[in-house]
């Protein structure tokens, strides 16, 4: 896990006869571990879900990253950027950030990764944000290009179209985001 340390630097001067000598004192103000032990320290998960849901119904547009339209990675990028969390605007790159977590232990605000719709391409091609409680069937919000459910929608992992394309779930930790 990544430790975030905030420090304050104080300078004090001794005044010997010939020249001042600065002494630097580092005061440790806070130390917060982020990651699996304390996953809420990077952002408030309920706030992320609430903000993401405020975009429901926004139309899908390839390469768009809000605020009026989105592609899938642009939607994830837009939501997390609102909370000061930097993530890439690329499904493939999102598949490599944070740490992997199991379906059973995933939490609101985790990123869910899928293959694209082309069967021969096995790399990440679609992403969303988990909105369900830990231990419940996984639901996620995402920008869909589907003709039937176009735009920002809520879907379930266990629906046939998503289950067969499922790659994994990633948790943002503050490291390499």
C-alpha positions, -999 to 999 in steps of 0.1 A, spaced: 0 0 0 10 36 -5 14 58 26 5 94 22 26 117 44 20 154 49 50 173 62 57 208 73 91 222 71 103 247 97 135 267 93 153 280 124 185 299 125 213 300 149 232 332 148 269 324 154 293 353 151 302 348 114 271 334 96 236 320 102 233 282 100 198 270 90 185 240 108 156 221 91 130 204 113 105 181 96 73 177 116 52 147 107 16 160 106 -4 129 94 2 95 80 -26 77 63 -23 43 47 -44 38 17 -53 6 -2 -68 -26 9 -66 -18 46 -84 16 43 -99 18 8 -121 48 17 -93 71 23 -87 79 -14 -123 90 -20 -158 86 -5 -173 56 -23 -210 66 -17 -202 101 -31 -186 85 -62 -217 64 -68 -241 93 -62 -222 115 -86 -220 87 -112 -257 82 -110 -263 119 -116 -251 112 -151 -277 85 -159 -292 89 -193 -263 109 -207 -257 98 -243 -228 77 -255 -203 93 -278 -170 77 -288 -140 95 -272 -162 118 -251 -154 125 -215 -183 146 -204 -200 166 -192 -229 160 -216 -218 127 -233 -193 99 -226 -176 68 -239 -170 41 -212 -135 51 -201 -144 88 -205 -172 83 -180 -149 66 -154 -123 94 -160 -149 121 -156 -164 107 -124 -131 102 -106 -116 135 -118 -145 152 -100 -131 138 -68 -95 147 -76 -85 111 -85 -65 108 -117 -72 78 -139 -65 73 -176 -91 78 -203 -84 43 -218 -101 10 -210 -68 -9 -216 -49 14 -192 -76 13 -166 -72 -25 -166 -37 -21 -152 -42 5 -124 -49 -2 -88 -50 -37 -74 -71 -66 -85 -100 -76 -62 -124 -106 -63 -160 -103 -71 -169 -113 -35 -148 -85 -20 -155 -57 -45 -168 -24 -32 -187 6 -45 -162 27 -65 -141 -2 -78 -135 -3 -116 -150 -33 -134 -132 -44 -166 -146 -63 -197 -134 -74 -231 -149 -54 -260 -177 -68 -281 -154 -83 -308 -149 -119 -298 -114 -123 -311 -100 -94 -291 -93 -105 -255 -79 -72 -241 -99 -47 -221 -124 -28 -242 -151 -17 -218 -151 -4 -182 -176 8 -155 -178 16 -118 -192 -8 -93 -222 5 -74 -234 -25 -54 -226 -33 -18 -199 -59 -10 -213 -94 -10 -244 -84 -32 -247 -93 -69 -224 -70 -87 -240 -40 -104 -221 -13 -122 -228 20 -139 -212 27 -173 -215 44 -207 -229 18 -231 -227 19 -268 -254 -8 -271 -283 0 -295 -307 -13 -268 -293 6 -238 -273 35 -251 -256 60 -228 -250 60 -191 -269 30 -176 -268 6 -148 -262 -31 -156 -256 -64 -137 -224 -85 -141 -245 -116 -142 -264 -106 -173 -253 -129 -202 -237 -101 -223 -214 -90 -195 -206 -122 -177 -190 -138 -208 -168 -107 -214 -158 -101 -177 -121 -97 -171 -118 -85 -135 -123 -57 -109 -96 -32 -99 -94 -11 -67 -78 23 -68 -51 26 -42 -35 60 -48 -4 42 -63 0 44 -101 -34 58 -107 
